[in-house]
């Protein structure tokens, strides 16, 4: 018996054995289940981290209050700001 015949016999033995195929399927199923569990755990950890970062942010992070905006504009452009806003209330 030469080497190729031995390999063919081994392959037929492994592929034709239903018990061995069932054991391999069970191992593969368990591996996939473990991988999915690890992926889900990582996703949950990342979501919790993101939620903590969002909670840590101030609600007014990108919001400027009107009094602060007026004071900033007045200090920055002064006279031009007053001239452009002096008739704002007359339109209402």
Secondary structure in CASP SS format (residue, H / E / C, confidence):
PFRMAT SS
TARGET T0000
AUTHOR 0000-0000-0000
METHOD secondary structure of the structure
MODEL  1
X C 1.00
X C 1.00
X H 1.00
X H 1.00
X H 1.00
X H 1.00
X H 1.00
X H 1.00
X H 1.00
X H 1.00
X H 1.00
X H 1.00
X H 1.00
X H 1.00
X H 1.00
X H 1.00
X C 1.00
X H 1.00
X H 1.00
X H 1.00
X H 1.00
X H 1.00
X H 1.00
X H 1.00
X H 1.00
X H 1.00
X H 1.00
X H 1.00
X H 1.00
X H 1.00
X H 1.00
X H 1.00
X H 1.00
X H 1.00
X H 1.00
X H 1.00
X H 1.00
X H 1.00
X H 1.00
X H 1.00
X H 1.00
X H 1.00
X H 1.00
X H 1.00
X H 1.00
X H 1.00
X H 1.00
X H 1.00
X H 1.00
X H 1.00
X H 1.00
X H 1.00
X H 1.00
X H 1.00
X H 1.00
X H 1.00
X C 1.00
X C 1.00
X C 1.00
X C 1.00
X C 1.00
X C 1.00
X C 1.00
X C 1.00
X C 1.00
X H 1.00
X H 1.00
X H 1.00
X H 1.00
X H 1.00
X H 1.00
X H 1.00
X H 1.00
X H 1.00
X H 1.00
X H 1.00
X H 1.00
X C 1.00
X H 1.00
X H 1.00
X H 1.00
X H 1.00
X H 1.00
X H 1.00
X H 1.00
X C 1.00
X C 1.00
X H 1.00
X H 1.00
X H 1.00
X H 1.00
X C 1.00
END
